[in-house]
């Protein structure tokens, strides 16, 4: 079985029409979420399912499109309404194709408000909708101001809830309003900061049950691991390469060279297939003639990943990380 741990929703146009209405009215008044039929969902999913089939993907974990999450857009009520609505749309698509999709939630993070405001939605998505994890944006200010690092006690209530619910925290930045960064660059920068913060802060010791997946191969960290290794040697701290293997990393990096480096630095034992499909990589690579986000093919061609390790990356690690066995068993029986 091929499991893609990093996918996003393909939504009907009516979903984004509702987003535009929320932005225009600032949620006052909110005319209410639109009713979207199963037929409308199926129409929007045709290309998505075809893309999965073409890449040989059996199951994909789908979450909100991060750059649409509006975490810095006031007032907070529109972030709450939008996030809940998109999570419901994900749940609907999972219910239509329970053998193909598994839900990962978005959280109603808002600028500099306490993360306690996200806990009820996380619990709803896990307990009521059956989701197996949630995206966490390290910068809900979206490039517009300071945010406590992930080692700060600011985040502890959220970590406690992830541990209590026994679901996975998926680090994925969102939009960016800074003139210095596109949102794509912001993703990489924030995920790099997140890795170092989590590993240097003691969070993983304080919350030993916390399972963390970092998007986009851990940002720039694998490329610069030697710098952090040198710093820790100078300080007499545990080896950086060992610390890196306390987190998980997806393969949404779109090049054979990057996949090989990730495998050498963190090991295939801590990697999961991730494509971000549909997303940035949904374009044909002129060198190969296939979609850039067909990361399965890149992994299968990677010479430093042997057959047993390939099975880990393409299936077994995701099964462990997201506790998928009961979820997929229920889908098969249903």
C-alpha positions in Angstrom: 0.0 0.0 0.0 1.3 3.5 -0.9 0.4 6.1 1.6 0.8 9.9 1.0 1.0 11.6 4.4 0.9 15.2 3.0 -2.0 16.0 0.7 -4.5 18.9 0.6 -8.1 19.2 -0.2 -9.5 19.7 -3.7 -12.5 21.9 -3.0 -15.5 22.9 -5.1 -15.6 26.6 -6.2 -18.4 27.2 -3.7 -15.9 26.6 -0.9 -13.7 29.6 -1.9 -16.8 31.7 -2.7 -17.7 31.3 1.0 -14.1 32.4 1.9 -14.5 35.5 -0.2 -17.8 36.3 1.5 -16.3 36.0 4.9 -13.4 38.3 3.9 -15.7 40.9 2.3 -18.1 41.0 5.3 -15.5 40.2 8.0 -18.0 37.7 9.2 -20.5 40.4 10.2 -22.9 39.2 9.0 -21.9 35.7 8.1 -24.5 34.4 5.7 -23.7 30.9 6.7 -21.7 28.1 5.1 -23.0 26.9 1.7 -24.6 23.5 1.2 -22.4 21.5 -1.1 -23.7 18.3 -2.5 -21.9 15.0 -2.9 -22.0 15.5 -6.6 -20.2 18.8 -6.3 -17.5 17.2 -4.2 -17.1 14.3 -6.6 -16.7 16.7 -9.6 -14.0 18.6 -7.8 -12.2 15.3 -6.9 -12.1 13.8 -10.4 -8.7 15.2 -11.2 -7.4 14.6 -7.7 -8.3 10.9 -7.8 -6.9 10.6 -11.3 -3.6 12.1 -10.1 -3.4 9.7 -7.2 -4.0 6.8 -9.5 -1.4 8.0 -12.0 1.2 8.2 -9.2 0.1 4.8 -7.7 -1.1 6.4 -4.4 -3.6 4.2 -2.5 -4.4 6.4 0.4 -3.8 10.1 1.0 -4.0 12.2 4.2 -5.7 15.4 3.2 -5.7 18.7 5.1 -6.6 22.4 4.3 -4.6 24.3 1.7 -2.2 26.1 4.2 -1.9 29.4 2.3 -5.7 29.7 2.5 -5.9 29.4 6.3 -6.0 33.2 7.0 -4.5 32.9 10.5 -3.5 36.6 10.5 -6.7 38.0 9.0 -8.9 39.9 11.5 -11.3 39.4 13.1 -10.8 36.0 14.8 -14.4 34.9 14.1 -13.8 34.5 10.4 -10.8 32.3 11.0 -12.9 30.2 13.3 -15.8 29.9 10.9 -13.6 29.2 7.9 -11.5 26.6 9.7 -14.5 24.7 11.0 -16.1 24.8 7.5 -13.0 23.5 5.7 -12.6 20.7 8.3 -16.2 19.7 7.6 -15.5 19.7 3.8 -12.5 17.4 4.4 -14.7 15.1 6.5 -17.3 15.0 3.7 -14.7 14.0 1.1 -13.3 11.3 3.5 -16.8 9.9 3.9 -17.2 9.7 0.1 -13.9 7.9 -0.4 -13.0 6.3 3.0 -10.7 3.9 1.3 -8.7 6.7 -0.4 -8.7 9.6 2.1 -7.9 10.2 5.8 -8.5 13.5 7.4 -6.0 15.9 9.0 -7.4 19.0 10.5 -6.7 22.7 10.3 -6.7 24.6 13.5 -8.3 28.1 14.1 -5.0 29.7 15.1 -5.3 33.5 15.2 -2.4 35.9 15.3 -1.1 36.2 18.8 -4.1 34.7 20.7 -3.4 31.7 23.1 -3.5 28.3 21.4 -6.1 27.2 23.9 -8.7 28.6 21.4 -7.7 25.7 19.1 -8.3 22.8 21.5 -12.0 22.4 21.0 -11.7 22.2 17.3 -8.9 19.7 17.5 -10.9 17.5 19.8 -14.0 17.8 17.6 -12.0 16.8 14.5 -10.5 13.8 16.3 -13.4 12.6 18.4 -16.3 13.4 16.0 -14.8 13.4 12.5 -12.2 10.7 13.0 -9.1 12.8 11.9 -5.7 11.4 12.7 -3.8 14.7 13.2 -3.7 18.4 12.6 -1.6 21.0 10.9 0.2 23.5 13.3 1.4 26.8 11.9 4.5 28.0 13.8 3.8 31.6 12.7 0.1 32.5 12.9 1.2 36.1 12.5 2.1 35.1 8.9 5.3 37.1 8.7 3.9 40.3 10.4 5.3 40.1 13.9 7.0 38.1 16.6 5.6 34.7 17.7 6.8 32.5 20.6 9.1 29.7 19.4 7.8 26.2 19.6 9.8 25.6 22.7 7.9 28.3 24.6 5.3 27.4 27.2 2.8 29.3 25.0 2.4 26.1 23.0 2.2 23.6 25.9 -1.6 23.4 26.0 -1.7 22.3 22.4 1.1 19.7 22.9 -0.9 18.3 25.9 -4.0 18.0 23.8 -2.1 16.2 21.0 -0.7 13.7 23.5 -4.1 13.3 25.2 -5.8 12.5 21.9 -2.8 10.4 20.6 -2.8 12.1 17.2 0.1 13.6 15.2 1.1 17.2 15.0 2.1 18.2 11.4 4.2 21.3 11.3 3.2 23.3 8.2 3.4 27.1 7.9 0.6 29.0 6.2 0.3 32.3 4.4 2.8 35.1 4.5 2.2 38.9 4.4 5.8 39.9 4.5 7.3 41.7 1.5 10.6 39.8 2.1 9.1 36.2 1.7 6.8 34.4 -0.6 4.6 31.9 1.2 6.7 29.1 -0.3 9.9 30.6 1.2 8.1 31.2 4.4 7.2 27.5 4.6 10.9 26.5 4.5 12.1 29.2 6.9 9.4 28.5 9.5 9.9 24.7 9.3 13.6 25.1 9.7 13.1 27.2 12.8 10.6 24.7 14.1 13.0 21.8 13.9 15.7 23.6 15.9 13.2 25.0 18.5 11.7 21.6 19.1 15.1 19.8 19.4 16.9 22.5 21.5 14.0 23.3 23.9 13.4 20.0 25.7 9.8 19.9 24.5 10.1 16.3 23.3 11.3 15.3 26.8 8.5 17.2 28.5 6.0 15.7 26.2 7.3 12.2 25.3 4.1 11.1 23.7 4.2 14.0 21.1 4.6 12.8 17.6 5.7 15.5 15.1 5.9 15.4 11.3 7.7 18.3 9.7 6.8 19.3 6.2 9.0 19.7 3.2 11.9 17.5 4.4 12.5 19.6 7.5 13.0 22.9 5.6 16.7 23.8 5.2 17.9 21.8 8.2 19.2 18.6 6.4 21.3 20.9 4.1 22.8 22.7 7.1 22.8 19.8 9.6 26.6 20.1 9.8 26.5 23.6 11.3 24.1 22.5 14.0 26.2 19.4 14.7 29.3 21.5 15.1 27.5 23.8 17.5 26.3 21.0 19.7 29.8 19.4 19.7 31.2 22.7 21.0 28.6 22.8 23.7 29.0 19.2 24.8 25.4 18.4 23.8 24.0 15.1 22.4 24.7 14.6 18.7 22.5 16.7 16.4 22.0 13.7 14.1 20.5 11.7 16.9 18.2 14.5 17.9 17.0 14.9 14.3 15.7 11.3 14.4 13.2 12.2 17.2 11.1 13.9 14.5 9.6 12.7 11.3 10.0 14.3 7.8 8.0 14.1 4.6 9.4 13.9 1.1 7.7 16.9 -0.3 11.0 18.3 -1.7 10.6 17.6 -5.5 14.2 16.5 -6.4 16.2 13.2 -6.3 19.2 15.1 -4.8 17.1 16.4 -1.9 15.5 13.0 -1.2 19.0 11.4 -1.2 20.3 14.0 1.2 17.3 13.6 3.5 17.7 9.8 3.6 21.4 10.2 4.5 20.8 12.8 7.2 17.7 11.6 9.0 17.5 8.0 7.7 14.6 6.4 5.8 13.3 5.2 9.2 12.1 8.8 9.9 10.8 9.6 6.4 7.2 9.4 5.1 6.0 9.9 1.5 4.6 13.4 1.2 3.7 15.1 -2.1 1.5 18.2 -1.1 -0.7 17.1 -4.1 -2.4 19.2 -5.3 0.1 21.9 -4.7 3.3 23.5 -5.8 4.6 20.4 -7.5 1.6 19.8 -9.7 3.5 20.6 -12.8 5.2 18.4 -15.3 8.9 18.1 -15.0 10.3 18.5 -18.5 13.3 16.3 -17.6 11.2 13.3 -16.7 7.8 13.9 -18.3 6.0 13.2 -15.0 4.5 15.4 -12.3 7.1 16.9 -9.9 4.9 15.7 -7.0 5.1 12.1 -8.1 7.5 11.5 -5.2 6.9 7.8 -5.2 8.9 7.4 -8.4 11.7 9.5 -7.0 11.9 7.4 -3.8 11.9 4.2 -5.8 14.8 5.4 -7.9 16.8 6.6 -4.9 20.0 4.5 -4.7 20.6 5.1 -1.0 17.2 3.7 0.0 17.0 -0.1 -0.3 13.9 -2.2 -0.8 13.2 -2.7 2.9 13.7 1.0 3.6 11.5 1.9 0.6 8.6 0.0 2.2 9.1 2.0 5.4 9.0 5.4 3.5 6.0 4.5 1.3 3.8 2.7 3.8 5.0 1.5 7.2 6.3 4.7 8.7 3.0 6.4 8.0 1.0 3.5 9.5 3.0 4.0 12.7 3.2 7.8 12.8 -0.5 8.3 12.3 -1.8 5.1 13.9 -3.6 4.2 10.6 -4.2 0.5 11.0 -7.7 0.8 12.8 -8.7 3.7 10.5 -8.0 1.7 7.3 -9.4 -1.5 8.7 -12.7 0.4 9.4 -12.7 1.8 5.9 -12.2 -1.7 4.4 -15.0 -3.1 6.5 -17.3 -0.3 5.8 
